[in-house]
């Protein structure tokens, strides 16, 4: 009799778990970045005393949660000596059907972003990817690449939106996020 009761309880639970449609693990990867590794000069800013190529890495993701209507990508340095960190790249309104950003899509002149995606103003003062460039002898800085799965198709923001403003909307509409962190030092 106990076996039957356990089975009768387990069956609805298994049905509930299946019905909720758990996706696989939400992951963010890049051929150019290894988690915890050093960014290459290709991803380093060209200016502010740095002489990198300022090329955004290719980003690839999978396993987004059910209900994802769009994605956003941010790159943030929490170690910048500003009191508020430093926004290096902000992209939102990436359609849910997209699962990668091409290498150098952060260059506003390439047209490599998916249709409808918006790059907004970074702490360099303009939209587009701004690579790593910590102050000399400040020690290694973390560069946190975050992919956001969102419950809305679009934000009603434009390319002049600040990192803080976009961050507010990201936290209001976040379903989940995946992180890839690299470091750079000079």
C-alpha positions in Angstrom: 0.0 0.0 0.0 2.9 2.4 0.8 4.5 1.8 -2.6 1.2 2.8 -4.3 0.9 6.1 -2.3 4.5 7.1 -3.0 4.0 6.4 -6.7 0.8 8.4 -6.7 2.5 11.3 -5.1 5.6 11.1 -7.3 3.7 11.0 -10.6 2.0 14.5 -10.1 5.4 15.9 -8.9 7.1 14.6 -12.0 4.4 15.9 -14.2 4.7 19.4 -12.5 8.4 19.4 -13.0 8.1 18.5 -16.7 5.2 21.0 -17.3 7.3 23.9 -15.9 9.7 23.3 -18.8 13.0 23.8 -17.1 15.6 24.7 -19.7 19.1 23.5 -19.6 21.8 25.4 -17.7 21.9 29.0 -18.9 25.5 29.5 -20.2 27.6 32.2 -21.8 30.8 31.4 -23.6 33.3 33.0 -25.9 36.1 31.7 -28.2 38.2 34.7 -27.2 37.7 34.6 -23.4 38.3 31.9 -20.9 36.5 32.3 -17.6 38.9 33.8 -15.1 41.6 34.3 -17.8 43.3 37.4 -19.0 41.7 39.4 -21.8 43.8 39.6 -25.0 45.0 42.9 -26.4 42.2 42.4 -29.0 39.7 43.2 -26.3 41.6 46.1 -24.7 40.6 49.7 -25.3 42.5 52.0 -27.7 42.8 55.2 -25.8 43.1 56.5 -22.3 46.8 55.3 -22.4 45.9 51.8 -23.6 46.8 50.6 -27.1 44.5 47.6 -27.7 42.4 46.7 -30.7 39.1 47.5 -29.0 37.3 44.5 -30.6 34.4 43.0 -28.7 34.6 39.2 -28.4 32.1 36.8 -30.0 29.6 35.7 -27.4 27.5 32.5 -27.6 24.8 31.4 -25.2 22.3 28.6 -24.7 19.9 27.2 -22.1 17.8 30.3 -21.6 14.8 29.9 -19.3 11.3 29.5 -20.7 9.5 32.8 -21.1 12.6 34.6 -22.4 11.4 37.4 -24.8 14.8 39.2 -25.3 18.4 39.3 -24.2 20.8 42.0 -23.1 24.6 42.0 -22.7 26.6 44.2 -20.3 30.3 44.4 -19.6 31.1 46.0 -16.3 34.3 46.6 -14.3 33.5 46.7 -10.6 37.2 47.5 -9.7 37.4 50.8 -11.5 38.5 53.6 -9.1 35.3 55.6 -9.6 33.2 54.7 -6.6 30.6 53.3 -9.1 32.6 50.9 -11.4 32.7 51.3 -15.1 30.3 50.3 -17.9 32.3 49.0 -20.9 29.4 47.7 -23.1 25.6 47.8 -23.0 23.4 46.1 -25.6 19.7 45.5 -25.2 16.6 44.5 -27.3 18.4 41.4 -28.6 15.6 39.2 -30.0 15.0 35.9 -28.2 15.8 34.0 -31.4 19.4 35.2 -31.3 22.0 33.1 -29.5 25.2 34.8 -30.3 26.8 38.2 -31.0 29.5 38.2 -33.7 33.1 39.2 -32.9 33.4 43.0 -33.3 29.6 43.6 -33.2 30.4 46.2 -30.5 31.8 48.5 -33.2 29.0 50.8 -34.1 30.2 51.0 -37.7 30.1 47.3 -38.5 26.3 46.7 -38.5 26.9 43.3 -37.0 24.3 43.5 -34.2 21.0 41.8 -34.7 18.2 43.9 -36.1 16.5 45.9 -33.4 19.4 45.6 -30.9 20.5 48.9 -29.3 23.9 49.8 -27.9 23.7 52.5 -25.4 26.2 54.9 -23.8 29.1 53.5 -21.8 31.3 55.3 -19.3 33.6 56.2 -22.2 30.8 58.6 -23.2 29.3 56.9 -26.3 27.6 53.8 -27.4 29.6 50.7 -28.5 32.2 48.4 -27.0 34.9 50.0 -24.9 37.6 47.5 -24.0 39.5 47.0 -20.8 41.8 49.8 -19.8 42.5 49.9 -16.0 44.8 52.5 -14.6 48.5 51.5 -14.6 49.6 49.8 -11.4 46.1 49.6 -10.1 46.2 45.8 -10.1 44.0 43.4 -12.1 40.5 44.5 -12.8 37.5 42.1 -13.4 35.5 42.4 -16.6 32.1 40.9 -16.0 30.3 39.9 -19.2 26.7 39.3 -18.3 24.0 38.0 -20.5 20.5 38.8 -19.3 17.4 36.7 -20.2 14.4 39.2 -20.0 10.6 38.9 -19.8 10.0 41.8 -22.2 10.6 42.1 -25.9 12.1 45.6 -25.8 13.1 48.5 -23.5 11.8 51.9 -24.5 15.3 53.3 -24.2 17.7 54.6 -26.8 21.5 54.8 -27.4 21.8 57.7 -24.9 20.6 55.6 -21.9 23.2 55.3 -19.2 24.4 52.1 -17.7 22.5 52.9 -14.5 19.2 53.4 -16.4 19.6 50.3 -18.4 20.6 48.4 -15.2 17.4 49.5 -13.6 15.3 48.0 -16.4 17.5 44.9 -16.5 16.8 44.2 -12.8 13.0 44.9 -13.3 12.7 42.4 -16.2 15.4 39.8 -15.4 14.4 36.1 -15.6 17.9 34.8 -15.3 21.5 35.8 -16.2 24.7 34.1 -17.1 28.2 35.5 -16.4 31.6 35.2 -18.0 34.4 37.0 -16.1 37.9 37.8 -17.3 40.6 40.0 -15.9 43.1 42.5 -17.3 46.1 44.3 -15.7 48.7 46.7 -16.9 
